Amino acid sequence: MPGVPGMKQPIRRKAMSGGDSSTTLPVICDLPVPDAPPGSAFSEAQQQRWEELFSSAVAWLWGEPELGLVAAYVHLESQLFSGSGTAATIREIKSLADSLGMSPASRARMGVRIADGD
């Protein structure tokens, strides 16, 4: 769907398959990195992390609805690593990572694997 606000490229989401079959994702997502949602106000390090995440294999799973979740993940991860995170920050990071398919267990539940990875 070309022309989606905030996206430089059509939605990335790959078709999912269920049951015993799984979708295999390429190791690297080579689509252009989308713009962060308005109001994200990333630092340089956060912008770099955003770009790293959108180059990862799981970025193939993310479409426009996930942009805010990924931005929240980047902000919370930065907060944690700067020393101002709390136990609640860690729980939220784990929850976001799970919903975004960033762990092998969450990808298995989604029926997704990374080529030469999981």
Backbone as JSON, one array per atom type, in Angstrom:
{
  "sequence": "MPGVPGMKQPIRRKAMSGGDSSTTLPVICDLPVPDAPPGSAFSEAQQQRWEELFSSAVAWLWGEPELGLVAAYVHLESQLFSGSGTAATIREIKSLADSLGMSPASRARMGVRIADGD",
  "N": [[0.85, -1.17, 0.0], [1.36, 1.69, -1.15], [2.4, 5.0, -0.16], [1.61, 5.22, 2.5], [1.29, 7.11, 5.42], [4.23, 8.01, 7.22], [5.69, 5.83, 6.44], [8.32, 4.76, 4.4], [8.24, 2.84, 2.57], [6.13, 0.26, 1.23], [3.91, -1.54, 3.5], [5.59, -3.82, 5.57], [4.94, -6.32, 6.51], [5.03, -9.81, 6.44], [3.29, -12.56, 4.93], [1.67, -14.74, 7.11], [1.89, -18.14, 8.12], [0.11, -20.9, 9.4], [-0.33, -23.68, 11.68], [1.61, -26.62, 11.23], [3.53, -25.64, 9.57], [5.97, -23.09, 9.06], [6.85, -19.64, 8.73], [9.72, -18.52, 7.16], [12.05, -16.1, 7.78], [14.2, -13.78, 6.09], [17.6, -13.2, 7.13], [18.38, -10.56, 7.32], [16.66, -7.49, 7.13], [16.18, -5.71, 4.35], [14.75, -3.54, 3.52], [13.99, -0.01, 3.21], [14.5, 1.98, 6.14], [11.79, 2.93, 8.12], [10.39, 6.18, 8.88], [10.46, 7.4, 12.22], [7.65, 7.45, 14.49], [5.67, 10.48, 14.74], [6.72, 12.77, 17.24], [8.48, 11.12, 18.52], [11.12, 11.92, 18.98], [13.96, 11.06, 19.02], [17.2, 10.49, 20.43], [20.57, 10.63, 19.15], [21.75, 8.12, 19.58], [19.47, 6.59, 20.08], [18.19, 6.79, 17.6], [20.02, 5.4, 16.06], [19.69, 2.86, 17.18], [17.0, 2.37, 16.46], [17.33, 2.17, 13.69], [18.98, -0.1, 13.61], [17.22, -2.05, 14.64], [15.24, -2.06, 12.64], [16.66, -3.16, 10.62], [16.92, -5.72, 11.27], [15.98, -9.22, 11.17], [13.37, -9.66, 12.22], [12.08, -7.33, 11.64], [10.76, -7.63, 9.28], [8.28, -8.46, 10.04], [6.95, -6.3, 10.99], [4.61, -3.73, 10.59], [2.94, -0.65, 9.83], [1.26, -0.4, 12.18], [2.95, -1.33, 14.21], [4.95, 0.54, 14.54], [4.82, 2.47, 16.62], [5.07, 0.79, 18.84], [7.67, -0.2, 18.5], [9.08, 2.19, 18.69], [8.49, 2.86, 21.37], [9.77, 0.71, 22.61], [12.45, 1.31, 21.95], [12.8, 3.74, 23.36], [12.33, 2.89, 26.03], [14.33, 0.94, 26.36], [16.59, 2.54, 26.14], [16.21, 4.13, 28.39], [16.5, 2.2, 30.39], [19.19, 1.38, 30.0], [20.48, 3.73, 30.57], [20.41, 3.85, 33.23], [18.19, 4.71, 34.56], [16.02, 3.1, 34.56], [13.43, 0.9, 35.82], [12.08, -1.94, 37.64], [9.59, -2.17, 36.51], [10.07, -1.04, 34.03], [11.72, -2.97, 32.9], [9.91, -5.13, 32.76], [8.06, -4.08, 30.91], [9.67, -3.78, 28.65], [10.27, -6.46, 28.13], [7.69, -7.38, 27.55], [7.03, -5.86, 25.26], [9.06, -6.74, 23.53], [8.32, -9.39, 23.3], [5.79, -9.17, 22.06], [6.6, -8.12, 19.65], [7.98, -10.09, 18.41], [10.65, -10.58, 19.03], [12.05, -12.51, 20.43], [13.17, -15.95, 20.42], [11.18, -17.67, 21.45], [8.8, -16.17, 21.23], [8.69, -15.87, 18.48], [8.38, -18.53, 17.73], [5.8, -19.02, 18.73], [4.45, -17.37, 16.99], [4.77, -18.71, 14.67], [7.03, -18.34, 13.13], [10.32, -18.27, 11.88], [13.83, -17.5, 11.82], [15.95, -17.48, 9.08], [18.63, -19.69, 9.16], [18.83, -19.19, 11.87], [16.83, -19.29, 14.39]],
  "CA": [[0.0, 0.0, 0.0], [2.24, 2.85, -1.23], [1.9, 6.27, 0.31], [1.14, 5.18, 3.88], [2.04, 8.11, 6.18], [5.24, 7.51, 8.13], [6.4, 4.69, 5.88], [9.02, 5.04, 3.16], [8.06, 1.65, 1.75], [4.87, -0.41, 1.59], [3.92, -2.31, 4.74], [6.58, -4.89, 5.51], [4.46, -7.57, 7.09], [5.02, -11.01, 5.61], [2.14, -13.43, 5.16], [1.94, -15.74, 8.13], [1.28, -19.44, 7.89], [-0.14, -21.53, 10.68], [-0.19, -25.13, 11.76], [2.95, -27.18, 11.34], [4.48, -24.92, 8.74], [6.37, -21.8, 9.6], [7.39, -18.68, 7.79], [11.14, -18.27, 7.38], [12.41, -14.72, 7.45], [15.61, -13.53, 5.78], [18.37, -12.77, 8.3], [18.46, -9.09, 7.33], [15.59, -6.77, 6.43], [16.88, -4.72, 3.52], [13.86, -2.45, 3.12], [14.37, 1.25, 3.84], [14.04, 2.17, 7.51], [10.71, 3.92, 8.14], [10.51, 7.3, 9.82], [9.87, 7.16, 13.54], [6.37, 8.15, 14.63], [5.78, 11.86, 15.2], [6.85, 12.93, 18.68], [9.44, 10.17, 19.09], [12.26, 12.74, 19.43], [15.07, 10.18, 19.35], [18.58, 10.96, 20.49], [21.36, 10.01, 18.08], [21.89, 6.7, 19.92], [18.16, 5.96, 19.89], [17.97, 6.7, 16.16], [20.86, 4.3, 15.6], [19.04, 1.62, 17.62], [15.83, 2.25, 15.59], [17.81, 1.68, 12.4], [19.42, -1.48, 13.82], [16.04, -2.91, 14.78], [14.56, -2.18, 11.35], [17.51, -3.95, 9.73], [16.91, -7.1, 11.77], [15.05, -10.13, 10.5], [12.0, -9.53, 12.69], [11.47, -6.12, 11.07], [9.85, -8.06, 8.21], [6.96, -8.69, 10.64], [6.37, -5.06, 11.48], [3.98, -2.79, 9.68], [2.66, 0.66, 10.42], [0.75, -0.47, 13.56], [4.01, -1.63, 15.17], [5.94, 1.62, 14.64], [4.76, 3.04, 17.97], [5.61, -0.19, 19.78], [9.12, -0.22, 18.35], [9.57, 3.46, 19.27], [8.41, 2.72, 22.83], [10.84, -0.21, 22.97], [13.72, 2.05, 21.86], [12.85, 4.69, 24.48], [12.46, 2.16, 27.3], [15.65, 0.32, 26.39], [17.52, 3.63, 26.43], [15.99, 4.49, 29.8], [17.1, 1.14, 31.2], [20.64, 1.4, 29.87], [21.02, 4.96, 31.16], [20.39, 3.69, 34.67], [16.96, 5.25, 35.16], [14.94, 2.13, 34.43], [12.96, 0.23, 37.03], [11.58, -3.28, 37.37], [8.46, -2.0, 35.59], [10.67, -0.8, 32.71], [12.17, -4.27, 32.4], [8.72, -5.89, 32.39], [7.48, -3.53, 29.69], [10.59, -4.13, 27.56], [10.04, -7.88, 27.83], [6.37, -7.49, 26.94], [7.12, -5.33, 23.9], [9.9, -7.65, 22.76], [7.5, -10.57, 23.03], [4.75, -8.86, 21.07], [7.24, -7.77, 18.38], [8.66, -11.26, 17.86], [12.09, -10.41, 19.18], [12.66, -13.67, 21.09], [12.87, -17.2, 19.74], [9.91, -18.22, 21.95], [7.67, -15.43, 20.64], [8.63, -16.21, 17.05], [7.81, -19.88, 17.63], [4.35, -18.87, 18.89], [3.93, -16.72, 15.79], [4.99, -19.57, 13.51], [8.05, -17.66, 12.34], [11.71, -18.54, 12.24], [14.81, -16.73, 11.05], [16.83, -18.36, 8.3], [19.92, -19.96, 9.83], [18.79, -18.6, 13.2], [16.04, -20.06, 15.34]],
  "C": [[0.89, 1.24, 0.0], [1.57, 4.1, -0.68], [1.35, 6.27, 1.73], [1.95, 6.19, 4.68], [3.01, 7.46, 7.15], [6.05, 6.34, 7.59], [7.06, 5.11, 4.58], [8.75, 3.97, 2.12], [6.69, 1.07, 2.09], [5.03, -1.2, 2.89], [4.8, -3.54, 4.56], [6.01, -6.26, 5.8], [4.43, -8.7, 6.06], [3.75, -11.81, 5.9], [2.54, -14.5, 6.16], [1.27, -17.04, 7.73], [1.14, -20.13, 9.23], [0.12, -23.02, 10.63], [1.26, -25.55, 11.92], [3.97, -26.43, 10.51], [4.83, -23.6, 9.41], [6.9, -20.93, 8.48], [8.84, -18.46, 8.13], [11.46, -16.87, 6.88], [13.88, -14.63, 7.05], [16.32, -12.96, 7.02], [18.4, -11.25, 8.43], [17.25, -8.54, 6.58], [16.25, -5.64, 5.66], [15.96, -3.63, 2.97], [14.33, -1.15, 3.77], [13.77, 1.36, 5.25], [12.94, 3.23, 7.51], [11.03, 5.06, 9.09], [9.89, 6.9, 11.14], [8.56, 7.92, 13.63], [6.57, 9.59, 15.11], [5.84, 11.91, 16.73], [7.87, 11.99, 19.32], [10.68, 10.88, 19.63], [13.43, 11.88, 19.9], [16.37, 10.95, 19.49], [19.32, 10.27, 19.34], [21.5, 8.49, 18.33], [20.57, 5.96, 19.72], [17.85, 5.81, 18.41], [18.79, 5.55, 15.58], [20.22, 2.96, 15.97], [17.8, 1.33, 16.77], [16.25, 1.64, 14.25], [18.3, 0.24, 12.51], [18.23, -2.43, 13.88], [15.34, -3.11, 13.44], [15.44, -2.82, 10.27], [17.52, -5.42, 10.13], [15.84, -7.93, 11.06], [13.6, -9.9, 10.93], [11.31, -8.27, 12.16], [10.54, -6.46, 9.91], [8.43, -8.23, 8.74], [6.23, -7.4, 10.97], [5.8, -4.21, 10.36], [3.73, -1.49, 10.4], [2.13, 0.56, 11.86], [1.84, -0.72, 14.6], [5.02, -0.5, 15.35], [5.97, 2.23, 16.05], [5.32, 2.09, 19.01], [7.13, -0.24, 19.72], [9.72, 1.06, 18.93], [9.56, 3.4, 20.79], [9.53, 1.8, 23.32], [12.19, 0.52, 22.99], [13.86, 3.01, 23.04], [13.07, 3.97, 25.81], [13.83, 1.5, 27.44], [16.71, 1.36, 26.73], [17.43, 4.05, 27.89], [16.67, 3.46, 30.71], [18.62, 1.23, 31.18], [21.27, 2.67, 30.43], [21.0, 4.91, 32.69], [19.12, 4.2, 35.33], [15.77, 4.31, 35.02], [14.61, 1.47, 35.76], [12.55, -1.2, 36.66], [10.41, -3.2, 36.39], [8.96, -1.76, 34.16], [11.09, -2.13, 32.09], [10.97, -5.12, 31.96], [8.12, -5.39, 31.08], [8.37, -3.84, 28.48], [10.37, -5.58, 27.14], [8.71, -8.09, 27.12], [6.4, -7.0, 25.49], [7.94, -6.26, 23.01], [9.11, -8.9, 22.38], [6.46, -10.29, 21.95], [5.33, -8.54, 19.69], [8.0, -8.95, 17.75], [10.17, -11.23, 18.0], [12.79, -11.56, 19.91], [12.32, -14.93, 20.32], [11.52, -17.79, 20.17], [8.72, -17.49, 21.32], [7.56, -15.71, 19.15], [8.04, -17.6, 16.85], [6.29, -19.83, 17.78], [3.7, -18.25, 17.67], [4.05, -17.6, 14.55], [6.03, -19.0, 12.57], [9.42, -18.11, 12.81], [12.62, -17.69, 11.36], [15.72, -17.71, 10.34], [18.17, -18.48, 9.0], [19.97, -19.37, 11.22], [18.11, -19.54, 14.17], [16.14, -21.53, 15.01]]
}
